[in-house]
Amino acid sequence: MPSSDSSSAPLAGEFDFVVVSNRLPVDRITDENGEPSFRTSPGGLVTALEPVMREADGAWIGWTGSADDHAEPFEHDGIHLLPVALSDTDIELYYEGFSNDTLWPLYHDVIAPPAYHREWWERYVIVNQRFADRAAEATAEGGTVWVQDYQLQLVPKMLREKRPDLTIGFFNHIPFPAYGIYSQLPWRTQIIQGLLGADVIGFQRTADAGNFSRAVRRLLGYQAKGTVIDVPVEAESDVASAKHRISSVGRAGGDKLVRTVVAKAFPISIDAARYEELARRPDIQARAKEIRDGLGNPKVVMLGVDRLDYTKGIGHRLKAFGELLADKTIEVEDVTLVQVASPSRERVQTYQTLRDEIELTVGRINGDYSTISHTAISYLHHGYPREEMVALYLAADIMLVTALRDGMNLVAKEYVASRFDNDGVLVLSEFAGASDELRTALRVNPHDIEGLKEAMLQATAMTKAERSRRMRAMRKRVQENDVARWSSSFLAALATPSDDLALPKANLRMQTRSEARQDERTEAREIEETQ
Ligand code: GDG
């Protein structure tokens, strides 16, 4: 058995391709005989990576979702799953604490105040090391590891230290904030150093990658030009990593030996064909009609689908809708809002408070404007099967995505992929990553309640021809850039990290003194600009 003691020499494992994420892509269930078993959790990531996993005979490392679950490695649907156990204390401090109550609000522009606790950070380090150790022992000599998301930002560096022979990728599913916000984090330097252990760091938007590169320049003084960051080779593991990639390394005349890291945007997507396939199913279309009938057949159905999270702008959407009813610009007989708010992070206090606020607002609007036969807001605090989600997308004339900050927002893309009839209007926040791609959506600033109300009215009044023109353009984009394209472009960049700058294929080169001086000037200018 390979040792998990971080001081001992690691042994290579058997898998050439390994994905590491906080959660495994399965849920524990109890079957009809009362036996515990696993079910694949529906999600874009597993769909995207399944073919790669099968081809490479890959493995997935993550937590099963239950506390103190010391499950042995197992195979499910042809994928090797390697569980990492988390105790109650790990869940409280690393997951609910540092991940969901420090990093999540900080990375979403401090919409809610982040809490900084040293105890949470210390547990984040311990748990990240556990994931890194697991990856180090599972991956074959010269293999590839792809680490997912903000819960595991220290894993790339920890893994490189143990296994310099590996190629390491990281993808951040949430935004990366501007330096003025990021710099609040007491452990800001350790986090970026952790990420720089990767060869390629993927972000949702170009702006996120830019924010990251700026943080690297400001905090570490490394040169970052375009999408390439030069990381000075200092640690033994870096030299070993570099040697693994080219035949010889050396230093000359004060120039620095650097390892190049690529930080750039790889906007995530969905399995668009699968959504269209579901939407074309007669039973799902019948269900969409049934939903409209059940709502009393209003002229217009508006829809919101979100995890109940303060980043999603549910309150702003409700405010705008309530004011339209109050102004009598819309009538409750004509327009209904369906709001699915799926339960999320229910043990975190901020989420409990948010739920109270949202439900108070819904109750007030319904109390003021609903009639016996028409409910203003149909509010659903449930999770639904994917088939029901697609039926809701088909039933909705207008989809409201009003996030205050969102890495991408897959719901926007799912709505578009489902509308094979080229109908429906997407109202989309400019603060969601999806707005970089879905340019013909009705784009809104959700903080501007008047602007939001106008967009909602514009959507209700839009002609069929315009709806169709806008939807066709968005569908083309989502069909072309689906989740398979996302994973293959990331993995291609990982195979040739410096290609886009026409640098040598190895990710190691000499940084000249003049480049270093140029870098210092850039840094000085940035400091001036932000003061
Ligand atoms: C993070 C980033 C980024 C929701 N309720 C139900 C349900 N869902 C599904 C949706 C969609 C997914 O959950 C939510 O994805 P989003 O992208 O909208 O948002 P986050 O959960 O915050 O995801 C985000 C994403 O990671 C990927 O990188 O886009 O910015 O925050 O697929 O359909 N699915 C079902 N029932 C529900 O009740 N079946």
Residues whose N, C-alpha, C, O or C-beta is under 5 A from the ligand:
A	BS01	GDG	H173 I268 D306 R307 S342 H382 G383 Y384 P385 R386 D406 G407 M408 N409 L410 V411
